[in-house]
Amino acid sequence: MKFDDQCASFPAKKNSNKKEESLFEFLSSENSPSPGNGSNFRKKKPNRLEKLFGKSKSNKSLGSKEIEGRMEYSPSINRSVMSYVPSVYTSQSGNVSEHTSMASLKVLVIGGSAAGLYFTKILEKLCKKRVKITIIEPNTKIFFKSAAFSSVMDYTTSKDLFIPLEKIFHYSHNSIVHSKAVSVTDEYVETEDGKTIYYDVLVVASGSTYPIPCKMEGRDIIQTEAVFNDYFKKTIAAKNAVIIGGGPCGTELALRMLKEKAVENLTIVHDEPMLLNENYPESYRNKIQSKIISQGGNLILSDTAKLSPEKDYGYPIKGRWVSTESGKMFFTDIQFNCTGPIANSDFLKHLDQSKHKIIDSEKGFIRVNRYLQIIGYDKIFAIGDVNNINGIKSIQRAKDQAETVAYTIFTWINKKNEETTISHIQPKTWPIDCNQAYISIKNNEFDEVKIDPKYDSGLLNEAIVKKNAPEIQTRKVDLLKNQYKLMGFVFKGAGSY
Ligand SMILES: Cc1cc2nc3c(=O)[nH]c(=O)nc-3n(C[C@H](O)[C@H](O)[C@H](O)COP(=O)(O)OP(=O)(O)OC[C@H]3O[C@@H](n4cnc5c(N)ncnc54)[C@H](O)[C@@H]3O)c2cc1C
């Protein structure tokens, strides 16, 4: 018999009475988990992991309507959710299905790019087979958007921006589901292709979507490469170009275009009095601004361009008139929308938000506390670009946040001897990397009332760490090499990224 979410068959057990007692010895010796019992509603003596995560308040089962037509995800067996038994032991702040209590902790990750992959790697290393990781990621190759503008300048580099995912796991019991999360409850996630995947801990690492060309065209690599080809050819042919938005993306593109002398006239429209934003020191903003002006860039500052409501403003590439709020009007052959990303968080709308507002209304970024838990949800984390922590969103930050959450889960598992639920175990605080981040976390935490005083790990400002002043990077080759390495490949590209 196969366990519902495990690939391997279970070893035969000699003494069934030892089943619960031996869980952690069994796991720490890195064997396959015990098979559990098919009839999951049967009440049994809680084992240590159950004690750790707390016991059920309700043995709520899914209504048949709710589950109709959906499949429970299982890498090895394809069976209807009707045979699935939801969590037996739950608490307000943590639940572990009986399946998991008999095996490893089920950690579900939404999004398999920088944040999700660093998290997976670190967690595998820390917890080994004590966790069962499932990643939900629609793409089979991840798109390295940080170097998207290098492919606008040279489309031949675009083929290197797609990194295969197949070598991501060290342990074969972990798996990836190539689909999109469409709905999240506090017990399970539903995917676009009809799977229902239960979790004990959920990590949302679904990032954000930037305007074209910094996003994939659908899920199609060939089409996305064709878009880069188009941008490359038409940028070279264009005389006038406008970049709308002079934040880090717009500034990076401007620096690249001016260096390559891609067009005769380049204008940047930015809604602040200086290029970039408050995440960068004023001296650096001045420096970059002077550089752009000295290289021939025209700046329209403290003004906003009016974007026509197209699906992808600026694409298909064609000549357009651009008008601004202050009444300026000019014609350009090509327009780049660099107005910033929108978070990929739609799937959270089914979570109960009556007590806490968990999503920033304008752009959909997820509100988290210092532990990177979604406000009001102890066992759901949001890491990387998708959370609403202000400051510069970068791969390094995604990695730091991944590490924080992985250590929290590691600690939860290791506190197995304490008669306690997760709400009594101190999670790890993310080392806050700038003042803007501090302010956003502080605001988020105002809304979150912690019942357990042990959660108070001191003053929030004690968590601030000093980081180097940020700069705009136009050389991405080392980042790209690292991403390939993370995914088990050697980067062999020879272009200028
Ligand atoms: C032009 C540009 C230049 C940049 N330059 C740099 C730089 O020089 N250095 C640097 O460190 N950073 C840079 N960045 C930022 C960096 O790219 C991000 O910080 C990083 O990609 C964040 O990683 P992430 O995993 O949080 O999110 P993402 O990279 O956005 O990945 C999210 C993943 O989640 C998946 N996903 C989305 N929705 C769902 C769903 N519903 N279900 C399942 N999966 C889903 C997506 O397919 C994707 O794979 C740059 C970004 C841009 C746009």
The ligand as an SDF file (V2000), in Angstrom:
LIG
                    3D

 53 58  0  0  0  0  0  0  0  0999 V2000
   14.2550   44.3440  -14.7040 C   0  0  0  0  0  0  0  0  0  0  0  0
   14.5880   43.7500  -13.3710 C   0  0  0  0  0  0  0  0  0  0  0  0
   15.8830   43.7890  -12.9210 C   0  0  0  0  0  0  0  0  0  0  0  0
   16.2160   43.2240  -11.7020 C   0  0  0  0  0  0  0  0  0  0  0  0
   17.5170   43.2550  -11.3040 N   0  0  0  0  0  0  0  0  0  0  0  0
   17.8840   42.6500  -10.1730 C   0  0  0  0  0  0  0  0  0  0  0  0
   19.2510   42.6110   -9.7950 C   0  0  0  0  0  0  0  0  0  0  0  0
   20.1160   43.1300  -10.4860 O   0  0  0  0  0  0  0  0  0  0  0  0
   19.5650   41.9770   -8.6280 N   0  0  0  0  0  0  0  0  0  0  0  0
   18.6160   41.3880   -7.8550 C   0  0  0  0  0  0  0  0  0  0  0  0
   18.9610   40.8020   -6.8270 O   0  0  0  0  0  0  0  0  0  0  0  0
   17.3190   41.4230   -8.1850 N   0  0  0  0  0  0  0  0  0  0  0  0
   16.9210   42.0380   -9.3230 C   0  0  0  0  0  0  0  0  0  0  0  0
   15.6030   42.0640   -9.6720 N   0  0  0  0  0  0  0  0  0  0  0  0
   14.5980   41.5590   -8.7200 C   0  0  0  0  0  0  0  0  0  0  0  0
   14.5190   40.0430   -8.7340 C   0  0  0  0  0  0  0  0  0  0  0  0
   14.2390   39.6170  -10.0500 O   0  0  0  0  0  0  0  0  0  0  0  0
   13.4300   39.6060   -7.7830 C   0  0  0  0  0  0  0  0  0  0  0  0
   13.7100   40.1230   -6.5100 O   0  0  0  0  0  0  0  0  0  0  0  0
   13.3290   38.0940   -7.6750 C   0  0  0  0  0  0  0  0  0  0  0  0
   13.0150   37.5690   -8.9350 O   0  0  0  0  0  0  0  0  0  0  0  0
   12.2390   37.7350   -6.6820 C   0  0  0  0  0  0  0  0  0  0  0  0
   12.0740   36.3730   -6.6650 O   0  0  0  0  0  0  0  0  0  0  0  0
   10.7100   35.7110   -6.1550 P   0  0  0  0  0  0  0  0  0  0  0  0
   10.9650   34.2400   -6.1630 O   0  0  0  0  0  0  0  0  0  0  0  0
   10.2430   36.3510   -4.9230 O   0  0  0  0  0  0  0  0  0  0  0  0
    9.6120   36.0870   -7.2560 O   0  0  0  0  0  0  0  0  0  0  0  0
    9.5470   35.8340   -8.8070 P   0  0  0  0  0  0  0  0  0  0  0  0
   10.8960   35.8570   -9.4130 O   0  0  0  0  0  0  0  0  0  0  0  0
    8.5320   36.7850   -9.3060 O   0  0  0  0  0  0  0  0  0  0  0  0
    8.9930   34.3550   -8.9440 O   0  0  0  0  0  0  0  0  0  0  0  0
    7.7030   33.9860   -8.5870 C   0  0  0  0  0  0  0  0  0  0  0  0
    7.4120   32.5890   -9.1030 C   0  0  0  0  0  0  0  0  0  0  0  0
    6.0950   32.2530   -8.6820 O   0  0  0  0  0  0  0  0  0  0  0  0
    5.3760   31.6670   -9.7480 C   0  0  0  0  0  0  0  0  0  0  0  0
    3.9510   31.9390   -9.5630 N   0  0  0  0  0  0  0  0  0  0  0  0
    3.2890   33.0980   -9.7330 C   0  0  0  0  0  0  0  0  0  0  0  0
    1.9730   32.9260   -9.4870 N   0  0  0  0  0  0  0  0  0  0  0  0
    1.8090   31.6380   -9.1380 C   0  0  0  0  0  0  0  0  0  0  0  0
    0.6800   30.8460   -8.7650 C   0  0  0  0  0  0  0  0  0  0  0  0
   -0.5480   31.3550   -8.7130 N   0  0  0  0  0  0  0  0  0  0  0  0
    0.8850   29.5510   -8.4850 N   0  0  0  0  0  0  0  0  0  0  0  0
    2.1300   29.0060   -8.5300 C   0  0  0  0  0  0  0  0  0  0  0  0
    3.2230   29.7100   -8.8780 N   0  0  0  0  0  0  0  0  0  0  0  0
    3.0670   31.0020   -9.1740 C   0  0  0  0  0  0  0  0  0  0  0  0
    5.9490   32.3370  -11.0020 C   0  0  0  0  0  0  0  0  0  0  0  0
    5.7710   31.5150  -12.1470 O   0  0  0  0  0  0  0  0  0  0  0  0
    7.4200   32.5040  -10.6240 C   0  0  0  0  0  0  0  0  0  0  0  0
    8.2080   31.4150  -11.0280 O   0  0  0  0  0  0  0  0  0  0  0  0
   15.2250   42.6240  -10.9020 C   0  0  0  0  0  0  0  0  0  0  0  0
   13.9000   42.5690  -11.3530 C   0  0  0  0  0  0  0  0  0  0  0  0
   13.5790   43.1180  -12.5760 C   0  0  0  0  0  0  0  0  0  0  0  0
   12.1690   43.0480  -13.0800 C   0  0  0  0  0  0  0  0  0  0  0  0
  1  2  1  0
  2  3  1  0
  2 52  2  0
  3  4  2  0
  4  5  1  0
  4 50  1  0
  5  6  2  0
  6  7  1  0
  6 13  1  0
  7  8  2  0
  7  9  1  0
  9 10  1  0
 10 11  2  0
 10 12  1  0
 12 13  2  0
 13 14  1  0
 14 15  1  0
 14 50  1  0
 15 16  1  0
 16 17  1  0
 16 18  1  0
 18 19  1  0
 18 20  1  0
 20 21  1  0
 20 22  1  0
 22 23  1  0
 23 24  1  0
 24 25  2  0
 24 26  1  0
 24 27  1  0
 27 28  1  0
 28 29  2  0
 28 30  1  0
 28 31  1  0
 31 32  1  0
 32 33  1  0
 33 34  1  0
 33 48  1  0
 34 35  1  0
 35 36  1  0
 35 46  1  0
 36 37  1  0
 36 45  1  0
 37 38  2  0
 38 39  1  0
 39 40  1  0
 39 45  2  0
 40 41  1  0
 40 42  2  0
 42 43  1  0
 43 44  2  0
 44 45  1  0
 46 47  1  0
 46 48  1  0
 48 49  1  0
 50 51  2  0
 51 52  1  0
 52 53  1  0
M  END
$$$$
